[in-house]
Amino acid sequence: MQEDAKQKQRRPQRKAEPSPEPESLGEDDLALIHALQLRPRASWTELGRALGVDPVTVARRFNRRAERGMLWVGVSPGPRMFDQVCLSFTQIDCAPGATASVIRALSGHPHMLTLERSAGGHDILATVATRDLPALSRYTLDLLPHVPGITAVRARIVTHMFTEGGRWRIAALAPGQRAQLAAPPSTRPPRSGPGELTAFDRALLGRLVHDGRASYQALATALGVSLSTVKRRVEQLTRLELLRFRCDFARPLGGWPVAITFWARVPPTELPAIGHALIRLPETRNCAAVSGPHNLVVQASLHSVDDALRLETDLAAAHPGLDIVDRVITLRHDKLLGRLLDPHGRSTGVVPPDVWSEPRI
């Protein structure tokens, strides 16, 4: 018996089988994603016409991928939304071995829009939004340093947002298909209705974060108002440029596994011109003027790590006044505009942003 026990102890333990590689997004999926980036709330008939398939097939394909968290439609702040909130790119340092627990704690914060683990001088890069500067000060100065595991917090306040991730597009459709999905021209004034967000608006946005394609009737039922009330306010918020709809997807599974953040110095007189030039690049996801020693931040989505050097070289050649002082590759996105993500970029849940509430931990 003792010999058998010794032999059992010496027997090598079988390693757990590695988890299977997740399914990738195919060409048909990418075409659907591009179509939804152009028209996130288009009908299945409109999408099918542009994609050359019947509406039932389009709906089935979307639902199958959405159920697996591989793609989703939500909301994105419109350009005028940035006039009503205070936004920052916040660098967070953690104690050794504490980054994962800090990410778990911060993921539930409604003011943490996006969380990225960084391969650079800081452990976490967070996109933080509050209703105003005093609220941001209380959150970053008084609250975040008391989260167990956090050792330092540095907020880079956005002074101007040139573009945000909702405008980023992949190139999966032919020009003719893109033309079919061009948004119809509006016949109504571009700005009408109250421009300040109300409590009803915030509840409406909370629903649309979960499902940006939710029908007006479903939204009306959930919020206890009439269908016409919901439809009218969604259209007003869109025309007022406070709200945009966006389609996102598991980027590592769709050919964009690399995200990089460039921190740069630009002469103040050149900042507007360079900022507007950078948002025309197909790789650019976010671009903003920020406070601090580096006054411009650019975030890009890339096909490979090798593309990082190519992009930086192109930027330096095109813009001599652009001095890139740091480049940080994202190791993992844990949260993207309220969406909780797994290591493959798939959506696993939603924490609706609530930037208007008082920050708490």
C-alpha positions as CSV (number, residue, x, y, z in Angstrom):
1,M,0.0,0.0,0.0
2,Q,2.8,2.4,0.9
3,E,4.6,1.5,-2.4
4,D,1.5,2.2,-4.4
5,A,1.1,5.5,-2.6
6,K,4.7,6.5,-3.4
7,Q,4.2,5.5,-7.1
8,K,1.0,7.6,-7.2
9,Q,2.9,10.6,-5.8
10,R,5.7,10.2,-8.4
11,R,3.2,9.9,-11.2
12,P,3.1,13.2,-13.2
13,Q,-0.1,15.1,-12.9
14,R,-2.1,15.5,-16.1
15,K,-2.3,19.1,-17.1
16,A,-5.7,20.6,-17.8
17,E,-6.6,20.7,-21.5
18,P,-6.3,24.2,-22.9
19,S,-9.5,25.9,-23.7
20,P,-10.4,25.8,-27.4
21,E,-9.7,28.8,-29.5
22,P,-12.8,31.0,-29.8
23,E,-14.5,31.2,-33.2
24,S,-13.4,34.2,-35.3
25,L,-15.6,36.6,-37.1
26,G,-15.8,35.8,-40.8
27,E,-16.1,38.0,-43.8
28,D,-19.9,38.0,-43.8
29,D,-19.8,39.0,-40.1
30,L,-17.4,41.9,-40.8
31,A,-19.6,43.1,-43.6
32,L,-22.6,43.1,-41.3
33,I,-20.6,45.0,-38.6
34,H,-19.5,47.6,-41.1
35,A,-23.1,48.0,-42.2
36,L,-24.2,48.4,-38.6
37,Q,-21.4,50.9,-38.0
38,L,-22.9,53.0,-40.8
39,R,-26.6,52.5,-39.8
40,P,-26.9,50.9,-36.4
41,R,-30.7,51.1,-36.2
42,A,-31.4,50.3,-39.9
43,S,-34.1,47.7,-40.5
44,W,-33.1,44.2,-41.4
45,T,-34.6,44.8,-44.9
46,E,-32.3,47.8,-45.5
47,L,-29.3,45.9,-44.2
48,G,-30.1,42.9,-46.2
49,R,-30.5,44.9,-49.4
50,A,-27.1,46.4,-49.0
51,L,-25.5,43.1,-48.1
52,G,-27.3,41.1,-50.9
53,V,-29.0,38.7,-48.6
54,D,-32.6,38.3,-47.3
55,P,-33.6,40.1,-44.1
56,V,-34.2,36.9,-42.2
57,T,-30.6,35.8,-42.8
58,V,-29.2,39.1,-41.6
59,A,-31.3,39.0,-38.4
60,R,-30.3,35.4,-37.7
61,R,-26.6,36.2,-38.3
62,F,-26.7,39.2,-36.0
63,N,-28.6,37.4,-33.2
64,R,-26.3,34.4,-33.3
65,R,-23.2,36.6,-32.9
66,A,-24.8,38.9,-30.4
67,E,-25.8,35.9,-28.2
68,R,-22.2,34.9,-28.1
69,G,-21.1,38.4,-27.2
70,M,-19.2,38.8,-30.5
71,L,-20.9,42.0,-31.6
72,W,-23.4,44.4,-30.2
73,V,-25.1,47.8,-30.8
74,G,-25.1,50.4,-28.1
75,V,-24.8,54.1,-27.7
76,S,-22.0,56.6,-28.0
77,P,-21.7,60.2,-26.8
78,G,-22.4,62.8,-29.5
79,P,-20.0,65.7,-30.0
80,R,-22.2,68.1,-27.9
81,M,-22.4,65.6,-25.0
82,F,-18.8,66.5,-24.3
83,D,-20.0,70.1,-23.5
84,Q,-22.1,68.7,-20.6
85,V,-19.7,66.3,-18.9
86,C,-16.1,66.2,-17.7
87,L,-14.0,63.5,-19.4
88,S,-10.5,62.3,-18.5
89,F,-7.9,59.7,-19.5
90,T,-6.8,58.4,-16.1
91,Q,-3.6,56.5,-15.5
92,I,-3.8,54.1,-12.5
93,D,-0.9,52.3,-10.8
94,C,-1.5,49.2,-8.7
95,A,0.4,47.3,-6.1
96,P,2.3,44.2,-7.4
97,G,-0.2,41.5,-8.2
98,A,-3.2,43.7,-7.5
99,T,-4.2,44.8,-11.0
100,A,-6.8,42.1,-11.6
101,S,-8.6,42.8,-8.3
102,V,-8.5,46.5,-9.0
103,I,-10.0,45.9,-12.4
104,R,-12.8,43.8,-10.9
105,A,-13.6,46.6,-8.4
106,L,-13.5,49.4,-11.0
107,S,-15.5,47.5,-13.6
108,G,-18.7,48.1,-11.5
109,H,-18.2,51.9,-11.3
110,P,-20.6,53.7,-13.6
111,H,-18.1,56.5,-14.1
112,M,-15.5,54.2,-15.5
113,L,-16.5,54.0,-19.2
114,T,-13.5,52.1,-20.4
115,L,-10.7,50.1,-18.7
116,E,-7.5,48.9,-20.4
117,R,-4.6,47.0,-18.9
118,S,-1.5,48.6,-20.3
119,A,2.0,47.4,-21.3
120,G,3.7,50.6,-20.3
121,G,4.5,53.0,-17.4
122,H,1.1,52.5,-15.8
123,D,-1.0,49.4,-15.1
124,I,-4.5,50.7,-16.1
125,L,-5.7,53.3,-18.5
126,A,-9.3,54.3,-17.7
127,T,-11.6,56.6,-19.5
128,V,-13.5,58.4,-16.8
129,A,-16.5,60.7,-17.1
130,T,-18.4,62.8,-14.5
131,R,-21.0,65.5,-14.6
132,D,-18.4,68.3,-13.9
133,L,-14.9,69.0,-12.8
134,P,-15.6,69.1,-9.0
135,A,-17.1,65.6,-9.3
136,L,-14.1,64.4,-11.2
137,S,-11.9,65.9,-8.5
138,R,-13.7,64.1,-5.7
139,Y,-13.6,60.8,-7.6
140,T,-9.9,60.8,-8.6
141,L,-8.5,62.6,-5.5
142,D,-10.7,61.4,-2.7
143,L,-12.2,58.1,-3.7
144,L,-10.0,56.1,-6.1
145,P,-6.8,56.2,-4.0
146,H,-8.8,54.3,-1.3
147,V,-9.6,51.4,-3.6
148,P,-7.5,48.5,-2.3
149,G,-4.6,47.9,-4.5
150,I,-4.4,51.3,-6.1
151,T,-1.1,53.2,-5.4
152,A,-1.4,56.2,-7.7
153,V,-3.9,58.0,-9.9
154,R,-3.1,60.6,-12.6
155,A,-6.0,62.3,-14.5
156,R,-5.4,63.8,-17.9
157,I,-8.5,66.0,-18.4
158,V,-9.9,66.2,-22.0
159,T,-10.0,69.8,-23.1
160,H,-11.3,69.0,-26.6
161,M,-12.5,65.8,-28.1
162,F,-11.6,65.6,-31.8
163,T,-13.2,62.2,-32.3
164,E,-14.4,59.2,-30.2
165,G,-14.6,55.5,-30.8
166,G,-18.2,55.5,-32.2
167,R,-17.0,57.0,-35.5
168,W,-14.3,54.4,-36.1
169,R,-15.1,52.2,-39.1
170,I,-13.8,49.0,-40.6
171,A,-13.4,48.6,-44.3
172,A,-15.5,45.5,-45.2
173,L,-18.1,47.0,-47.7
174,A,-17.7,48.1,-51.3
175,P,-18.4,51.7,-52.1
176,G,-21.8,50.8,-53.6
177,Q,-22.8,49.1,-50.5
178,R,-21.7,52.0,-48.3
179,A,-23.7,54.3,-50.6
180,Q,-26.9,52.3,-50.0
181,L,-26.5,52.7,-46.3
182,A,-25.9,56.4,-46.3
183,A,-28.1,58.1,-43.7
184,P,-31.1,59.7,-45.3
185,P,-31.0,63.5,-45.2
186,S,-32.9,65.1,-42.3
187,T,-35.8,67.4,-43.2
188,R,-36.1,68.8,-39.7
189,P,-34.0,71.5,-38.0
190,P,-30.7,70.1,-36.7
191,R,-31.3,71.4,-33.2
192,S,-34.7,71.4,-31.6
193,G,-36.0,70.3,-28.2
194,P,-34.3,70.7,-24.8
195,G,-30.5,70.4,-24.9
196,E,-30.0,69.6,-21.3
197,L,-30.4,65.9,-20.4
198,T,-33.3,65.1,-18.1
199,A,-33.8,62.2,-15.7
200,F,-36.0,60.6,-18.4
201,D,-33.1,60.9,-20.9
202,R,-30.7,59.3,-18.5
203,A,-33.1,56.4,-18.1
204,L,-33.6,56.1,-21.8
205,L,-29.8,56.0,-22.4
206,G,-29.5,53.4,-19.7
207,R,-31.8,51.1,-21.8
208,L,-30.1,51.9,-25.1
209,V,-26.7,51.0,-23.6
210,H,-28.0,47.4,-23.2
211,D,-29.6,47.3,-26.7
212,G,-29.1,50.1,-29.2
213,R,-31.5,48.4,-31.6
214,A,-34.3,48.1,-29.1
215,S,-37.6,49.0,-30.7
216,Y,-39.4,52.2,-29.7
217,Q,-42.3,50.1,-28.4
218,A,-40.0,48.0,-26.2
219,L,-38.4,51.2,-24.8
220,A,-41.8,52.8,-24.2
221,T,-43.0,49.8,-22.4
222,A,-39.9,49.6,-20.2
223,L,-40.0,53.3,-19.3
224,G,-43.8,53.6,-18.9
225,V,-44.4,56.2,-21.6
226,S,-45.9,56.4,-25.0
227,L,-44.2,55.2,-28.2
228,S,-44.3,58.7,-29.7
229,T,-42.6,60.2,-26.6
230,V,-39.7,57.8,-26.9
231,K,-39.4,58.1,-30.7
232,R,-39.5,61.9,-30.5
233,R,-36.9,62.2,-27.8
234,V,-34.5,59.7,-29.4
235,E,-34.7,61.7,-32.6
236,Q,-34.2,65.0,-30.8
237,L,-31.1,63.7,-28.9
238,T,-29.6,62.5,-32.2
239,R,-30.3,65.8,-34.0
240,L,-28.9,67.7,-31.0
241,E,-25.7,65.7,-31.4
242,L,-26.0,64.5,-27.8
243,L,-26.5,60.8,-28.8
244,R,-25.0,58.5,-31.4
245,F,-25.6,54.8,-31.9
246,R,-22.6,52.5,-32.5
247,C,-21.8,48.9,-33.3
248,D,-18.9,47.3,-31.5
249,F,-17.4,43.8,-31.8
250,A,-14.8,41.5,-30.3
251,R,-11.9,43.1,-32.1
252,P,-9.4,40.3,-31.4
253,L,-11.7,37.9,-33.2
254,G,-12.3,40.3,-36.1
255,G,-8.8,41.1,-37.1
256,W,-8.0,44.1,-34.9
257,P,-6.3,42.5,-31.9
258,V,-4.0,45.4,-31.2
259,A,-4.9,48.7,-29.5
260,I,-2.3,51.4,-29.0
261,T,-2.3,54.8,-27.2
262,F,0.1,57.5,-28.3
263,W,0.9,60.4,-25.9
264,A,2.2,63.4,-27.8
265,R,3.3,67.0,-27.5
266,V,2.1,69.4,-30.1
267,P,2.7,73.2,-30.3
268,P,-0.6,74.7,-29.2
269,T,-1.0,76.7,-32.4
270,E,-0.8,73.4,-34.4
271,L,-3.0,71.3,-32.2
272,P,-6.3,71.9,-34.0
273,A,-4.9,71.2,-37.5
274,I,-3.0,68.1,-36.4
275,G,-6.0,66.8,-34.3
276,H,-8.4,67.1,-37.2
277,A,-5.9,65.5,-39.6
278,L,-5.4,62.5,-37.3
279,I,-9.1,61.7,-37.1
280,R,-9.2,61.1,-40.9
281,L,-6.8,58.2,-40.5
282,P,-8.6,54.8,-40.7
283,E,-6.7,53.5,-37.6
284,T,-7.7,56.4,-35.3
285,R,-10.3,55.4,-32.7
286,N,-10.0,58.3,-30.2
287,C,-8.2,61.6,-30.4
288,A,-8.3,64.3,-27.8
289,A,-6.5,67.4,-26.5
290,V,-5.7,66.8,-22.8
291,S,-4.1,68.5,-19.8
292,G,-0.7,67.6,-18.5
293,P,2.8,67.4,-20.0
294,H,1.6,65.7,-23.1
295,N,-1.3,67.7,-24.7
296,L,-2.6,65.1,-27.3
297,V,-3.7,61.5,-26.9
298,V,-4.4,59.3,-29.9
299,Q,-5.8,55.8,-29.7
300,A,-5.7,53.5,-32.7
301,S,-6.8,50.0,-33.6
302,L,-4.3,47.9,-35.5
303,H,-4.1,44.5,-37.2
304,S,-0.7,43.6,-35.7
305,V,2.0,44.8,-33.3
306,D,4.2,45.5,-36.4
307,D,1.6,48.1,-37.5
308,A,2.5,50.2,-34.4
309,L,5.9,51.2,-35.8
310,R,4.5,51.7,-39.3
311,L,1.8,54.1,-37.9
312,E,4.2,56.0,-35.7
313,T,6.6,56.4,-38.6
314,D,3.8,57.7,-40.9
315,L,2.6,60.2,-38.2
316,A,6.1,61.6,-37.7
317,A,6.7,62.0,-41.4
318,A,3.3,63.6,-42.0
319,H,3.4,65.9,-39.0
320,P,6.8,67.2,-38.0
321,G,5.3,69.2,-35.1
322,L,3.9,66.0,-33.6
323,D,6.3,64.7,-30.9
324,I,5.3,61.3,-29.7
325,V,6.7,60.9,-26.3
326,D,5.2,57.6,-25.3
327,R,3.4,54.7,-26.9
328,V,1.5,52.1,-24.9
329,I,0.0,48.9,-26.2
330,T,-3.1,47.6,-24.5
331,L,-2.7,44.1,-23.1
332,R,-6.4,43.6,-22.6
333,H,-9.7,45.6,-22.7
334,D,-11.7,44.7,-19.7
335,K,-14.5,47.3,-20.2
336,L,-15.5,49.3,-23.3
337,L,-18.1,52.1,-22.9
338,G,-19.9,50.2,-20.2
339,R,-19.5,46.7,-21.8
340,L,-17.7,44.1,-19.7
341,L,-15.4,42.1,-21.9
342,D,-13.7,38.7,-21.6
343,P,-10.0,38.1,-22.6
344,H,-11.1,37.6,-26.3
345,G,-13.0,40.9,-26.4
346,R,-16.5,39.3,-26.2
347,S,-19.2,41.1,-24.2
348,T,-20.2,39.4,-21.0
349,G,-22.4,42.0,-19.4
350,V,-23.2,45.7,-19.1
351,V,-22.6,48.4,-16.5
352,P,-24.6,51.4,-17.8
353,P,-22.6,54.6,-17.5
354,D,-24.2,57.1,-15.1
355,V,-21.9,60.0,-15.2
356,W,-24.4,62.4,-13.7
357,S,-24.6,60.6,-10.3
358,E,-22.4,61.4,-7.4
359,P,-19.2,59.3,-7.5
360,R,-19.0,56.5,-4.9
361,I,-17.0,53.4,-4.3
